[in-house]
Amino acid sequence: MNTTLNQTQSQPTAAQNRRVEYLTPLANILETNDGYLLEAEMPGVNKDGLDITVENGELTIVGHRAPVENRGREVYRESRSFDYRRTFELDPSIDTTKVTAKIDQGVLKLHLPKAEAVKPRKISVHD
Amino acid sequence: MSLIRYQFPELSNRSSFDHLNSLRDEMSRLFDFSWPSRDTGLFSGWSPSLDVWDDKDNLVVKAELPGLKKDEINLSLHEGVLTISGERKHEVEKKEGQSFRSERYFGKFQRSVTLPTAVDATKVNASYKDGVLTVELPKAEEAKPKQIAVNVS
């Protein structure tokens, strides 16, 4: 029950020694005509806790949880208090200068527009 | 005498399911692949995680419910059982185009928790922020810890 609290007390495995623990946020990715819409679930994270970077064609989203005040004795626990982190490989067609992000009730929404050059274009036919 | 399953000392505080979960996390990290989250029960679509805290005067129940609207969450308290239910609806109408990943769950959910002490149902307070529902349930007077003065005559 006390998984999170016991993490520090129990013998850390070799893997735990090497890195910080993160949760992988669940994500949906949808392609639209203009680009991609990426949604990621990060309950407990607000705007200030977000860290979004694009580097070497990879998008990394990190969500730090807003600090929670101590609420007394823990009776039952299922949630895990680690921060969130996930990396996605970006399609080369995405214009990384125009990526926009917002977070609403713990769901991050990233809009990744395609560069103008690769958008489908209708070509009119002259007489 | 009671029978207690023998556990290896280093595992004592963690259930075997915790180990399964951490193995799953390791696998996810290796392949940058997300297994259906631990929130997803085996038989139900979505089972949001619940925490219960006990400070002296209140029970506090927290549930991770990302991406809902306030009025999509229903709370009920009946005979000491708090039930959180609701439905998460698709916000984006099915647009043309291809779905690359679809890990989020949409649809109905319900969780119930038996409260460990009696609470005053008329003073329950709930708030929803950053996708986390927090329900504060003040303990009933008879369930609060009391100082009893001892008179020595």
Chai-1 contact restraints between the chains, C-beta under 6 A:
chainA,res_idxA,chainB,res_idxB,connection_type,confidence,min_distance_angstrom,max_distance_angstrom,comment,restraint_id
A,T3,B,D18,contact,1.0,0.0,6.0,A-B,restraint_1
A,N6,B,N13,contact,1.0,0.0,6.0,A-B,restraint_2
A,Q11,B,E10,contact,1.0,0.0,6.0,A-B,restraint_3
A,T24,B,S28,contact,1.0,0.0,6.0,A-B,restraint_4
A,T24,B,S34,contact,1.0,0.0,6.0,A-B,restraint_5
A,L26,B,S37,contact,1.0,0.0,6.0,A-B,restraint_6
A,L26,B,E103,contact,1.0,0.0,6.0,A-B,restraint_7
A,L26,B,R104,contact,1.0,0.0,6.0,A-B,restraint_8
A,A27,B,R101,contact,1.0,0.0,6.0,A-B,restraint_9
A,A27,B,E103,contact,1.0,0.0,6.0,A-B,restraint_10
A,N28,B,R101,contact,1.0,0.0,6.0,A-B,restraint_11
A,N28,B,S102,contact,1.0,0.0,6.0,A-B,restraint_12
A,N28,B,R104,contact,1.0,0.0,6.0,A-B,restraint_13
A,I29,B,F100,contact,1.0,0.0,6.0,A-B,restraint_14
A,I29,B,R101,contact,1.0,0.0,6.0,A-B,restraint_15
A,L30,B,S99,contact,1.0,0.0,6.0,A-B,restraint_16
A,E31,B,G97,contact,1.0,0.0,6.0,A-B,restraint_17
A,E31,B,Q98,contact,1.0,0.0,6.0,A-B,restraint_18
A,T32,B,K95,contact,1.0,0.0,6.0,A-B,restraint_19
A,T32,B,G97,contact,1.0,0.0,6.0,A-B,restraint_20
A,E41,B,P66,contact,1.0,0.0,6.0,A-B,restraint_21
A,P43,B,E64,contact,1.0,0.0,6.0,A-B,restraint_22
A,P43,B,P66,contact,1.0,0.0,6.0,A-B,restraint_23
A,P43,B,G131,contact,1.0,0.0,6.0,A-B,restraint_24
A,P43,B,V132,contact,1.0,0.0,6.0,A-B,restraint_25
A,G44,B,D130,contact,1.0,0.0,6.0,A-B,restraint_26
A,G44,B,V132,contact,1.0,0.0,6.0,A-B,restraint_27
A,N46,B,D130,contact,1.0,0.0,6.0,A-B,restraint_28
A,R71,B,W53,contact,1.0,0.0,6.0,A-B,restraint_29
A,R71,B,D55,contact,1.0,0.0,6.0,A-B,restraint_30
A,R71,B,V60,contact,1.0,0.0,6.0,A-B,restraint_31
A,G72,B,W53,contact,1.0,0.0,6.0,A-B,restraint_32
A,G72,B,D54,contact,1.0,0.0,6.0,A-B,restraint_33
A,G72,B,D55,contact,1.0,0.0,6.0,A-B,restraint_34
A,R73,B,D54,contact,1.0,0.0,6.0,A-B,restraint_35
A,E74,B,W53,contact,1.0,0.0,6.0,A-B,restraint_36
A,V75,B,V52,contact,1.0,0.0,6.0,A-B,restraint_37
A,V75,B,D54,contact,1.0,0.0,6.0,A-B,restraint_38
A,V75,B,P116,contact,1.0,0.0,6.0,A-B,restraint_39
A,Y76,B,V52,contact,1.0,0.0,6.0,A-B,restraint_40
A,R77,B,D51,contact,1.0,0.0,6.0,A-B,restraint_41
A,E78,B,S49,contact,1.0,0.0,6.0,A-B,restraint_42
A,E78,B,L50,contact,1.0,0.0,6.0,A-B,restraint_43
A,S79,B,S49,contact,1.0,0.0,6.0,A-B,restraint_44
A,S79,B,D51,contact,1.0,0.0,6.0,A-B,restraint_45
A,S79,B,E64,contact,1.0,0.0,6.0,A-B,restraint_46
A,Q105,B,G67,contact,1.0,0.0,6.0,A-B,restraint_47
A,Q105,B,G131,contact,1.0,0.0,6.0,A-B,restraint_48
A,G106,B,P66,contact,1.0,0.0,6.0,A-B,restraint_49
A,G106,B,D130,contact,1.0,0.0,6.0,A-B,restraint_50
A,G106,B,G131,contact,1.0,0.0,6.0,A-B,restraint_51
A,V107,B,P66,contact,1.0,0.0,6.0,A-B,restraint_52
A,V107,B,G67,contact,1.0,0.0,6.0,A-B,restraint_53
